[in-house]
């Protein structure tokens, strides 16, 4: 279990999620929003892997 790495991955995931929300609220580039959301999900899953 690597709690530090898991926390870092979650922080990156949260950052990407906030970026996607900002883009969505500004009605910008739906393809970019989907890409950033995909990255956020991947980083969340990586945090689970790092934690276990």
C-alpha positions as CSV (number, residue, x, y, z in Angstrom):
1,X,0.0,0.0,0.0
2,X,1.4,3.4,-1.0
3,X,-0.8,6.0,0.6
4,X,1.4,8.9,-0.6
5,X,1.1,7.9,-4.3
6,X,-2.6,7.3,-4.0
7,X,-3.1,10.8,-2.5
8,X,-1.0,12.3,-5.3
9,X,-3.0,10.5,-8.0
10,X,-6.3,11.7,-6.4
11,X,-5.0,15.3,-6.3
12,X,-4.2,15.1,-10.0
13,X,-7.6,13.5,-10.7
14,X,-9.4,16.3,-8.8
15,X,-7.5,18.9,-10.7
16,X,-8.5,17.4,-14.0
17,X,-12.1,17.1,-12.9
18,X,-12.2,20.8,-11.9
19,X,-10.7,21.7,-15.3
20,X,-13.4,19.8,-17.1
21,X,-16.1,21.5,-15.0
22,X,-14.7,24.9,-15.8
23,X,-14.7,24.0,-19.6
24,X,-18.3,22.7,-19.4
25,X,-19.6,25.8,-17.6
26,X,-18.0,28.0,-20.2
27,X,-19.4,25.9,-23.0
28,X,-16.0,25.1,-24.5
29,X,-14.8,22.2,-26.6
30,X,-16.8,19.1,-25.7
31,X,-14.1,16.9,-27.1
32,X,-11.5,18.4,-24.7
33,X,-14.0,18.0,-21.8
34,X,-14.4,14.3,-22.5
35,X,-10.7,13.8,-22.8
36,X,-10.0,15.6,-19.5
37,X,-12.8,13.6,-17.8
38,X,-11.2,10.4,-19.2
39,X,-7.9,11.4,-17.7
40,X,-9.5,12.2,-14.4
41,X,-11.1,8.7,-14.2
42,X,-7.9,7.0,-15.1
43,X,-6.0,8.8,-12.4
44,X,-8.7,7.9,-9.9
45,X,-8.3,4.3,-10.8
46,X,-4.5,4.5,-10.5
47,X,-5.0,5.9,-7.0
48,X,-7.0,2.8,-6.1
49,X,-4.3,0.6,-7.5
50,X,-1.6,2.5,-5.6
51,X,-3.5,2.3,-2.4
52,X,-4.0,-1.5,-2.5
